[in-house]
Amino acid sequence: MNTAYRSPPTPQLGFDFLLAGPGEAYVNKPGVHAQMDFDCQIPSGSSVGDALARMVVQDRALGLGITNWKVLIDSAINTGHVELYVSEGISQGLRKPGLRFGPIACMPDIGPEYVKRYLMSKQLAKAAKKTDPVKSGRISAGGTMKVECILSAELILFTLYDVRKSVGAITLVPTDLPMSSADTVNDAAVQREYLATRLERELPELGDLNVLAAAALQSLDLALKAVEK
């Protein structure tokens, strides 16, 4: 009696890359300014980068084909497109500084926040590679108070001085700093409010908290610019 042997069934490969159904992916190509509703819910505990990585886009501007929004934005930034601009209505696009248009004319609502966080992380990584700590220098914060910002790859340190004496410090993780889905100019108010709240909680006796918070933001801006020197 002959024993029949059966080959085990070939396992079927499953692909869950395309998370959107046919026709639901946004088509990114030069000249596209049409509004569309992006599904950009951010699951609890996820970052904007994680959320963008779950959103499918068909790219025809940078030649990436079917990909996700995180990969598309990363590719645009890494080829020099680092400036946000209002492309149509309130939609934010991404372009090279000095150009009128860019390869991405319309991003999901959370796209601009991701761009700003990604660019800051690149600057902090550069700061960490420098031999000497990147500092802003001491910025006047009203009266005899001054604030200085020091950058590292993972932390932003604000040290407060009264005349020349250090009177306290606030350390924050870059992801703690609030950023909006609008242009960078619109972030100043929410970031100043956040820093004033931190000062009120940790160093309430140091004077005008709003003035100190504004000086801290100025020192952060100067420190980030110093990275490029």
C-alpha positions as CSV (number, residue, x, y, z in Angstrom):
1,M,0.0,0.0,0.0
2,N,1.4,3.3,-1.1
3,T,1.4,6.1,1.5
4,A,0.3,9.4,0.0
5,Y,2.4,12.4,1.1
6,R,1.0,15.8,0.9
7,S,3.2,18.9,0.8
8,P,2.3,21.3,3.6
9,P,0.3,24.3,2.4
10,T,2.4,27.3,1.4
11,P,1.9,30.0,4.0
12,Q,0.1,33.0,2.6
13,L,1.8,36.3,3.1
14,G,-0.4,39.0,4.5
15,F,0.2,42.7,3.9
16,D,-1.4,45.2,6.2
17,F,0.6,48.2,4.8
18,L,-2.3,49.7,3.0
19,L,-4.4,50.8,6.0
20,A,-6.9,52.7,3.8
21,G,-9.2,51.2,1.3
22,P,-8.9,51.6,-2.5
23,G,-9.2,55.2,-3.5
24,E,-9.0,56.6,0.1
25,A,-5.3,57.5,0.0
26,Y,-4.5,61.2,-0.7
27,V,-2.6,61.8,-3.9
28,N,0.3,64.2,-3.4
29,K,1.5,65.8,-6.6
30,P,2.7,69.2,-7.8
31,G,-0.1,71.8,-8.0
32,V,-2.6,69.9,-5.9
33,H,-4.3,72.3,-3.5
34,A,-7.6,70.6,-3.1
35,Q,-9.0,70.4,0.4
36,M,-9.7,66.9,1.8
37,D,-10.6,65.5,5.2
38,F,-7.7,63.7,6.7
39,D,-8.3,61.0,9.3
40,C,-5.7,62.1,11.8
41,Q,-6.9,60.8,15.1
42,I,-4.0,60.3,17.5
43,P,-4.4,57.2,19.7
44,S,-3.8,57.7,23.3
45,G,-0.1,57.4,24.1
46,S,1.0,57.9,20.5
47,S,3.0,60.7,19.0
48,V,2.1,62.7,15.9
49,G,4.8,60.7,14.1
50,D,3.1,57.4,15.0
51,A,-0.2,58.8,13.8
52,L,1.3,60.0,10.5
53,A,2.9,56.7,9.9
54,R,-0.5,55.1,9.9
55,M,-1.9,57.4,7.2
56,V,-1.5,56.3,3.6
57,V,-0.5,58.7,0.8
58,Q,0.3,58.2,-2.8
59,D,3.2,60.5,-3.6
60,R,3.9,61.8,-7.1
61,A,6.0,64.8,-6.3
62,L,9.1,63.1,-4.7
63,G,8.6,59.8,-6.5
64,L,7.9,57.7,-3.4
65,G,4.7,56.1,-4.7
66,I,2.4,54.5,-2.1
67,T,3.8,55.4,1.3
68,N,2.8,57.0,4.5
69,W,2.7,60.7,5.6
70,K,5.6,60.3,8.0
71,V,8.0,58.9,5.3
72,L,6.8,61.6,2.9
73,I,7.4,64.5,5.2
74,D,10.8,63.1,6.4
75,S,11.9,62.8,2.7
76,A,10.8,66.4,2.0
77,I,12.6,67.8,5.0
78,N,15.8,65.8,4.2
79,T,15.9,67.3,0.7
80,G,15.7,70.8,2.1
81,H,12.0,71.6,2.3
82,V,11.9,72.9,5.8
83,E,9.6,75.9,5.6
84,L,5.9,75.8,6.4
85,Y,3.6,78.0,4.3
86,V,-0.1,78.6,3.9
87,S,-0.9,77.0,0.5
88,E,-4.7,77.4,0.4
89,G,-7.1,78.6,3.1
90,I,-5.6,77.3,6.3
91,S,-3.8,74.3,4.7
92,Q,-0.1,74.1,5.5
93,G,2.4,73.1,2.8
94,L,6.1,72.5,3.0
95,R,8.7,74.1,0.7
96,K,12.3,75.2,0.5
97,P,13.0,78.7,1.9
98,G,12.6,81.3,-0.8
99,L,10.4,79.3,-3.1
100,R,6.7,80.0,-3.7
101,F,5.6,76.3,-3.7
102,G,6.9,73.0,-2.5
103,P,6.4,69.3,-3.1
104,I,3.7,69.1,-0.4
105,A,0.9,71.6,-0.8
106,C,-1.5,70.2,1.8
107,M,-0.6,68.2,4.9
108,P,-2.8,66.6,7.5
109,D,-3.6,68.9,10.4
110,I,-1.0,67.3,12.6
111,G,1.7,67.6,9.8
112,P,3.0,71.0,10.8
113,E,3.4,70.0,14.4
114,Y,5.4,66.9,13.3
115,V,7.6,69.1,11.0
116,K,8.5,71.5,13.9
117,R,9.3,68.7,16.3
118,Y,11.3,66.9,13.6
119,L,13.4,70.0,12.9
120,M,13.9,70.7,16.5
121,S,15.1,67.1,17.1
122,K,17.6,67.5,14.3
123,Q,19.0,70.7,15.9
124,L,19.2,69.1,19.3
125,A,21.1,66.2,17.8
126,K,23.6,68.6,16.2
127,A,24.0,70.4,19.6
128,A,24.8,67.1,21.3
129,K,27.7,66.5,18.8
130,K,29.4,69.8,19.6
131,T,32.4,69.8,21.9
132,D,31.1,72.6,24.1
133,P,27.5,72.9,25.3
134,V,25.3,75.1,23.1
135,K,24.1,78.1,25.1
136,S,22.0,81.1,24.4
137,G,23.9,83.5,26.7
138,R,22.0,85.3,29.5
139,I,18.8,87.0,28.4
140,S,17.3,89.9,30.4
141,A,14.0,88.9,32.0
142,G,13.1,92.2,33.7
143,G,14.8,93.9,36.6
144,T,17.9,92.0,37.7
145,M,16.6,88.6,36.4
146,K,18.2,86.8,33.5
147,V,17.6,83.4,31.7
148,E,20.0,81.2,29.9
149,C,19.2,78.1,27.8
150,I,21.5,75.1,27.3
151,L,20.7,72.4,24.8
152,S,21.4,68.7,24.8
153,A,20.1,65.9,22.6
154,E,17.4,64.9,25.1
155,L,16.9,67.9,27.4
156,I,16.4,71.7,27.3
157,L,17.7,73.4,30.5
158,F,16.7,77.0,31.5
159,T,18.8,78.4,34.2
160,L,17.6,81.6,36.0
161,Y,19.9,84.2,37.5
162,D,19.4,87.1,39.8
163,V,22.2,89.5,38.8
164,R,25.0,86.8,38.6
165,K,23.6,84.3,41.1
166,S,21.8,81.2,39.9
167,V,18.4,81.1,41.6
168,G,16.8,78.1,40.0
169,A,16.4,76.0,36.9
170,I,13.7,74.3,34.8
171,T,14.5,71.2,32.8
172,L,12.1,69.9,30.1
173,V,12.0,67.1,27.6
174,P,11.6,68.6,24.0
175,T,8.3,66.7,23.6
176,D,6.9,68.5,26.6
177,L,7.1,71.8,24.8
178,P,3.6,72.4,23.2
179,M,3.4,73.0,19.5
180,S,0.4,73.7,17.4
181,S,-0.8,72.6,14.0
182,A,-0.3,76.2,12.8
183,D,2.8,78.1,11.8
184,T,5.6,78.6,14.3
185,V,4.5,82.1,15.2
186,N,1.3,80.8,16.7
187,D,3.2,78.5,19.1
188,A,4.7,81.4,21.1
189,A,1.5,82.1,23.2
190,V,0.9,78.4,24.2
191,Q,4.6,77.8,24.9
192,R,4.8,81.0,27.0
193,E,1.8,79.9,29.0
194,Y,3.3,76.4,29.5
195,L,6.6,77.8,30.8
196,A,4.8,80.3,33.0
197,T,2.8,77.4,34.5
198,R,6.0,75.4,35.1
199,L,7.6,78.5,36.8
200,E,4.6,79.0,39.0
201,R,4.7,75.4,40.1
202,E,8.5,75.1,40.6
203,L,9.9,78.6,41.2
204,P,7.0,80.8,42.2
205,E,9.0,83.4,44.1
206,L,11.1,84.7,41.2
207,G,9.0,87.6,40.0
208,D,6.9,88.2,36.9
209,L,6.4,84.7,35.5
210,N,5.1,85.8,32.1
211,V,8.2,88.0,31.6
212,L,10.5,85.1,32.7
213,A,8.6,82.7,30.4
214,A,9.0,85.1,27.4
215,A,12.7,85.5,28.1
216,A,13.1,81.7,28.3
217,L,11.5,81.3,24.9
218,Q,13.8,84.0,23.5
219,S,16.8,82.1,25.0
220,L,15.6,78.9,23.4
221,D,15.4,80.5,20.0
222,L,18.9,82.0,20.3
223,A,20.3,78.6,21.5
224,L,18.7,76.8,18.5
225,K,20.2,79.4,16.2
226,A,23.6,79.0,17.8
227,V,23.6,75.3,16.8
228,E,24.2,76.3,13.2
229,K,27.3,78.4,14.0
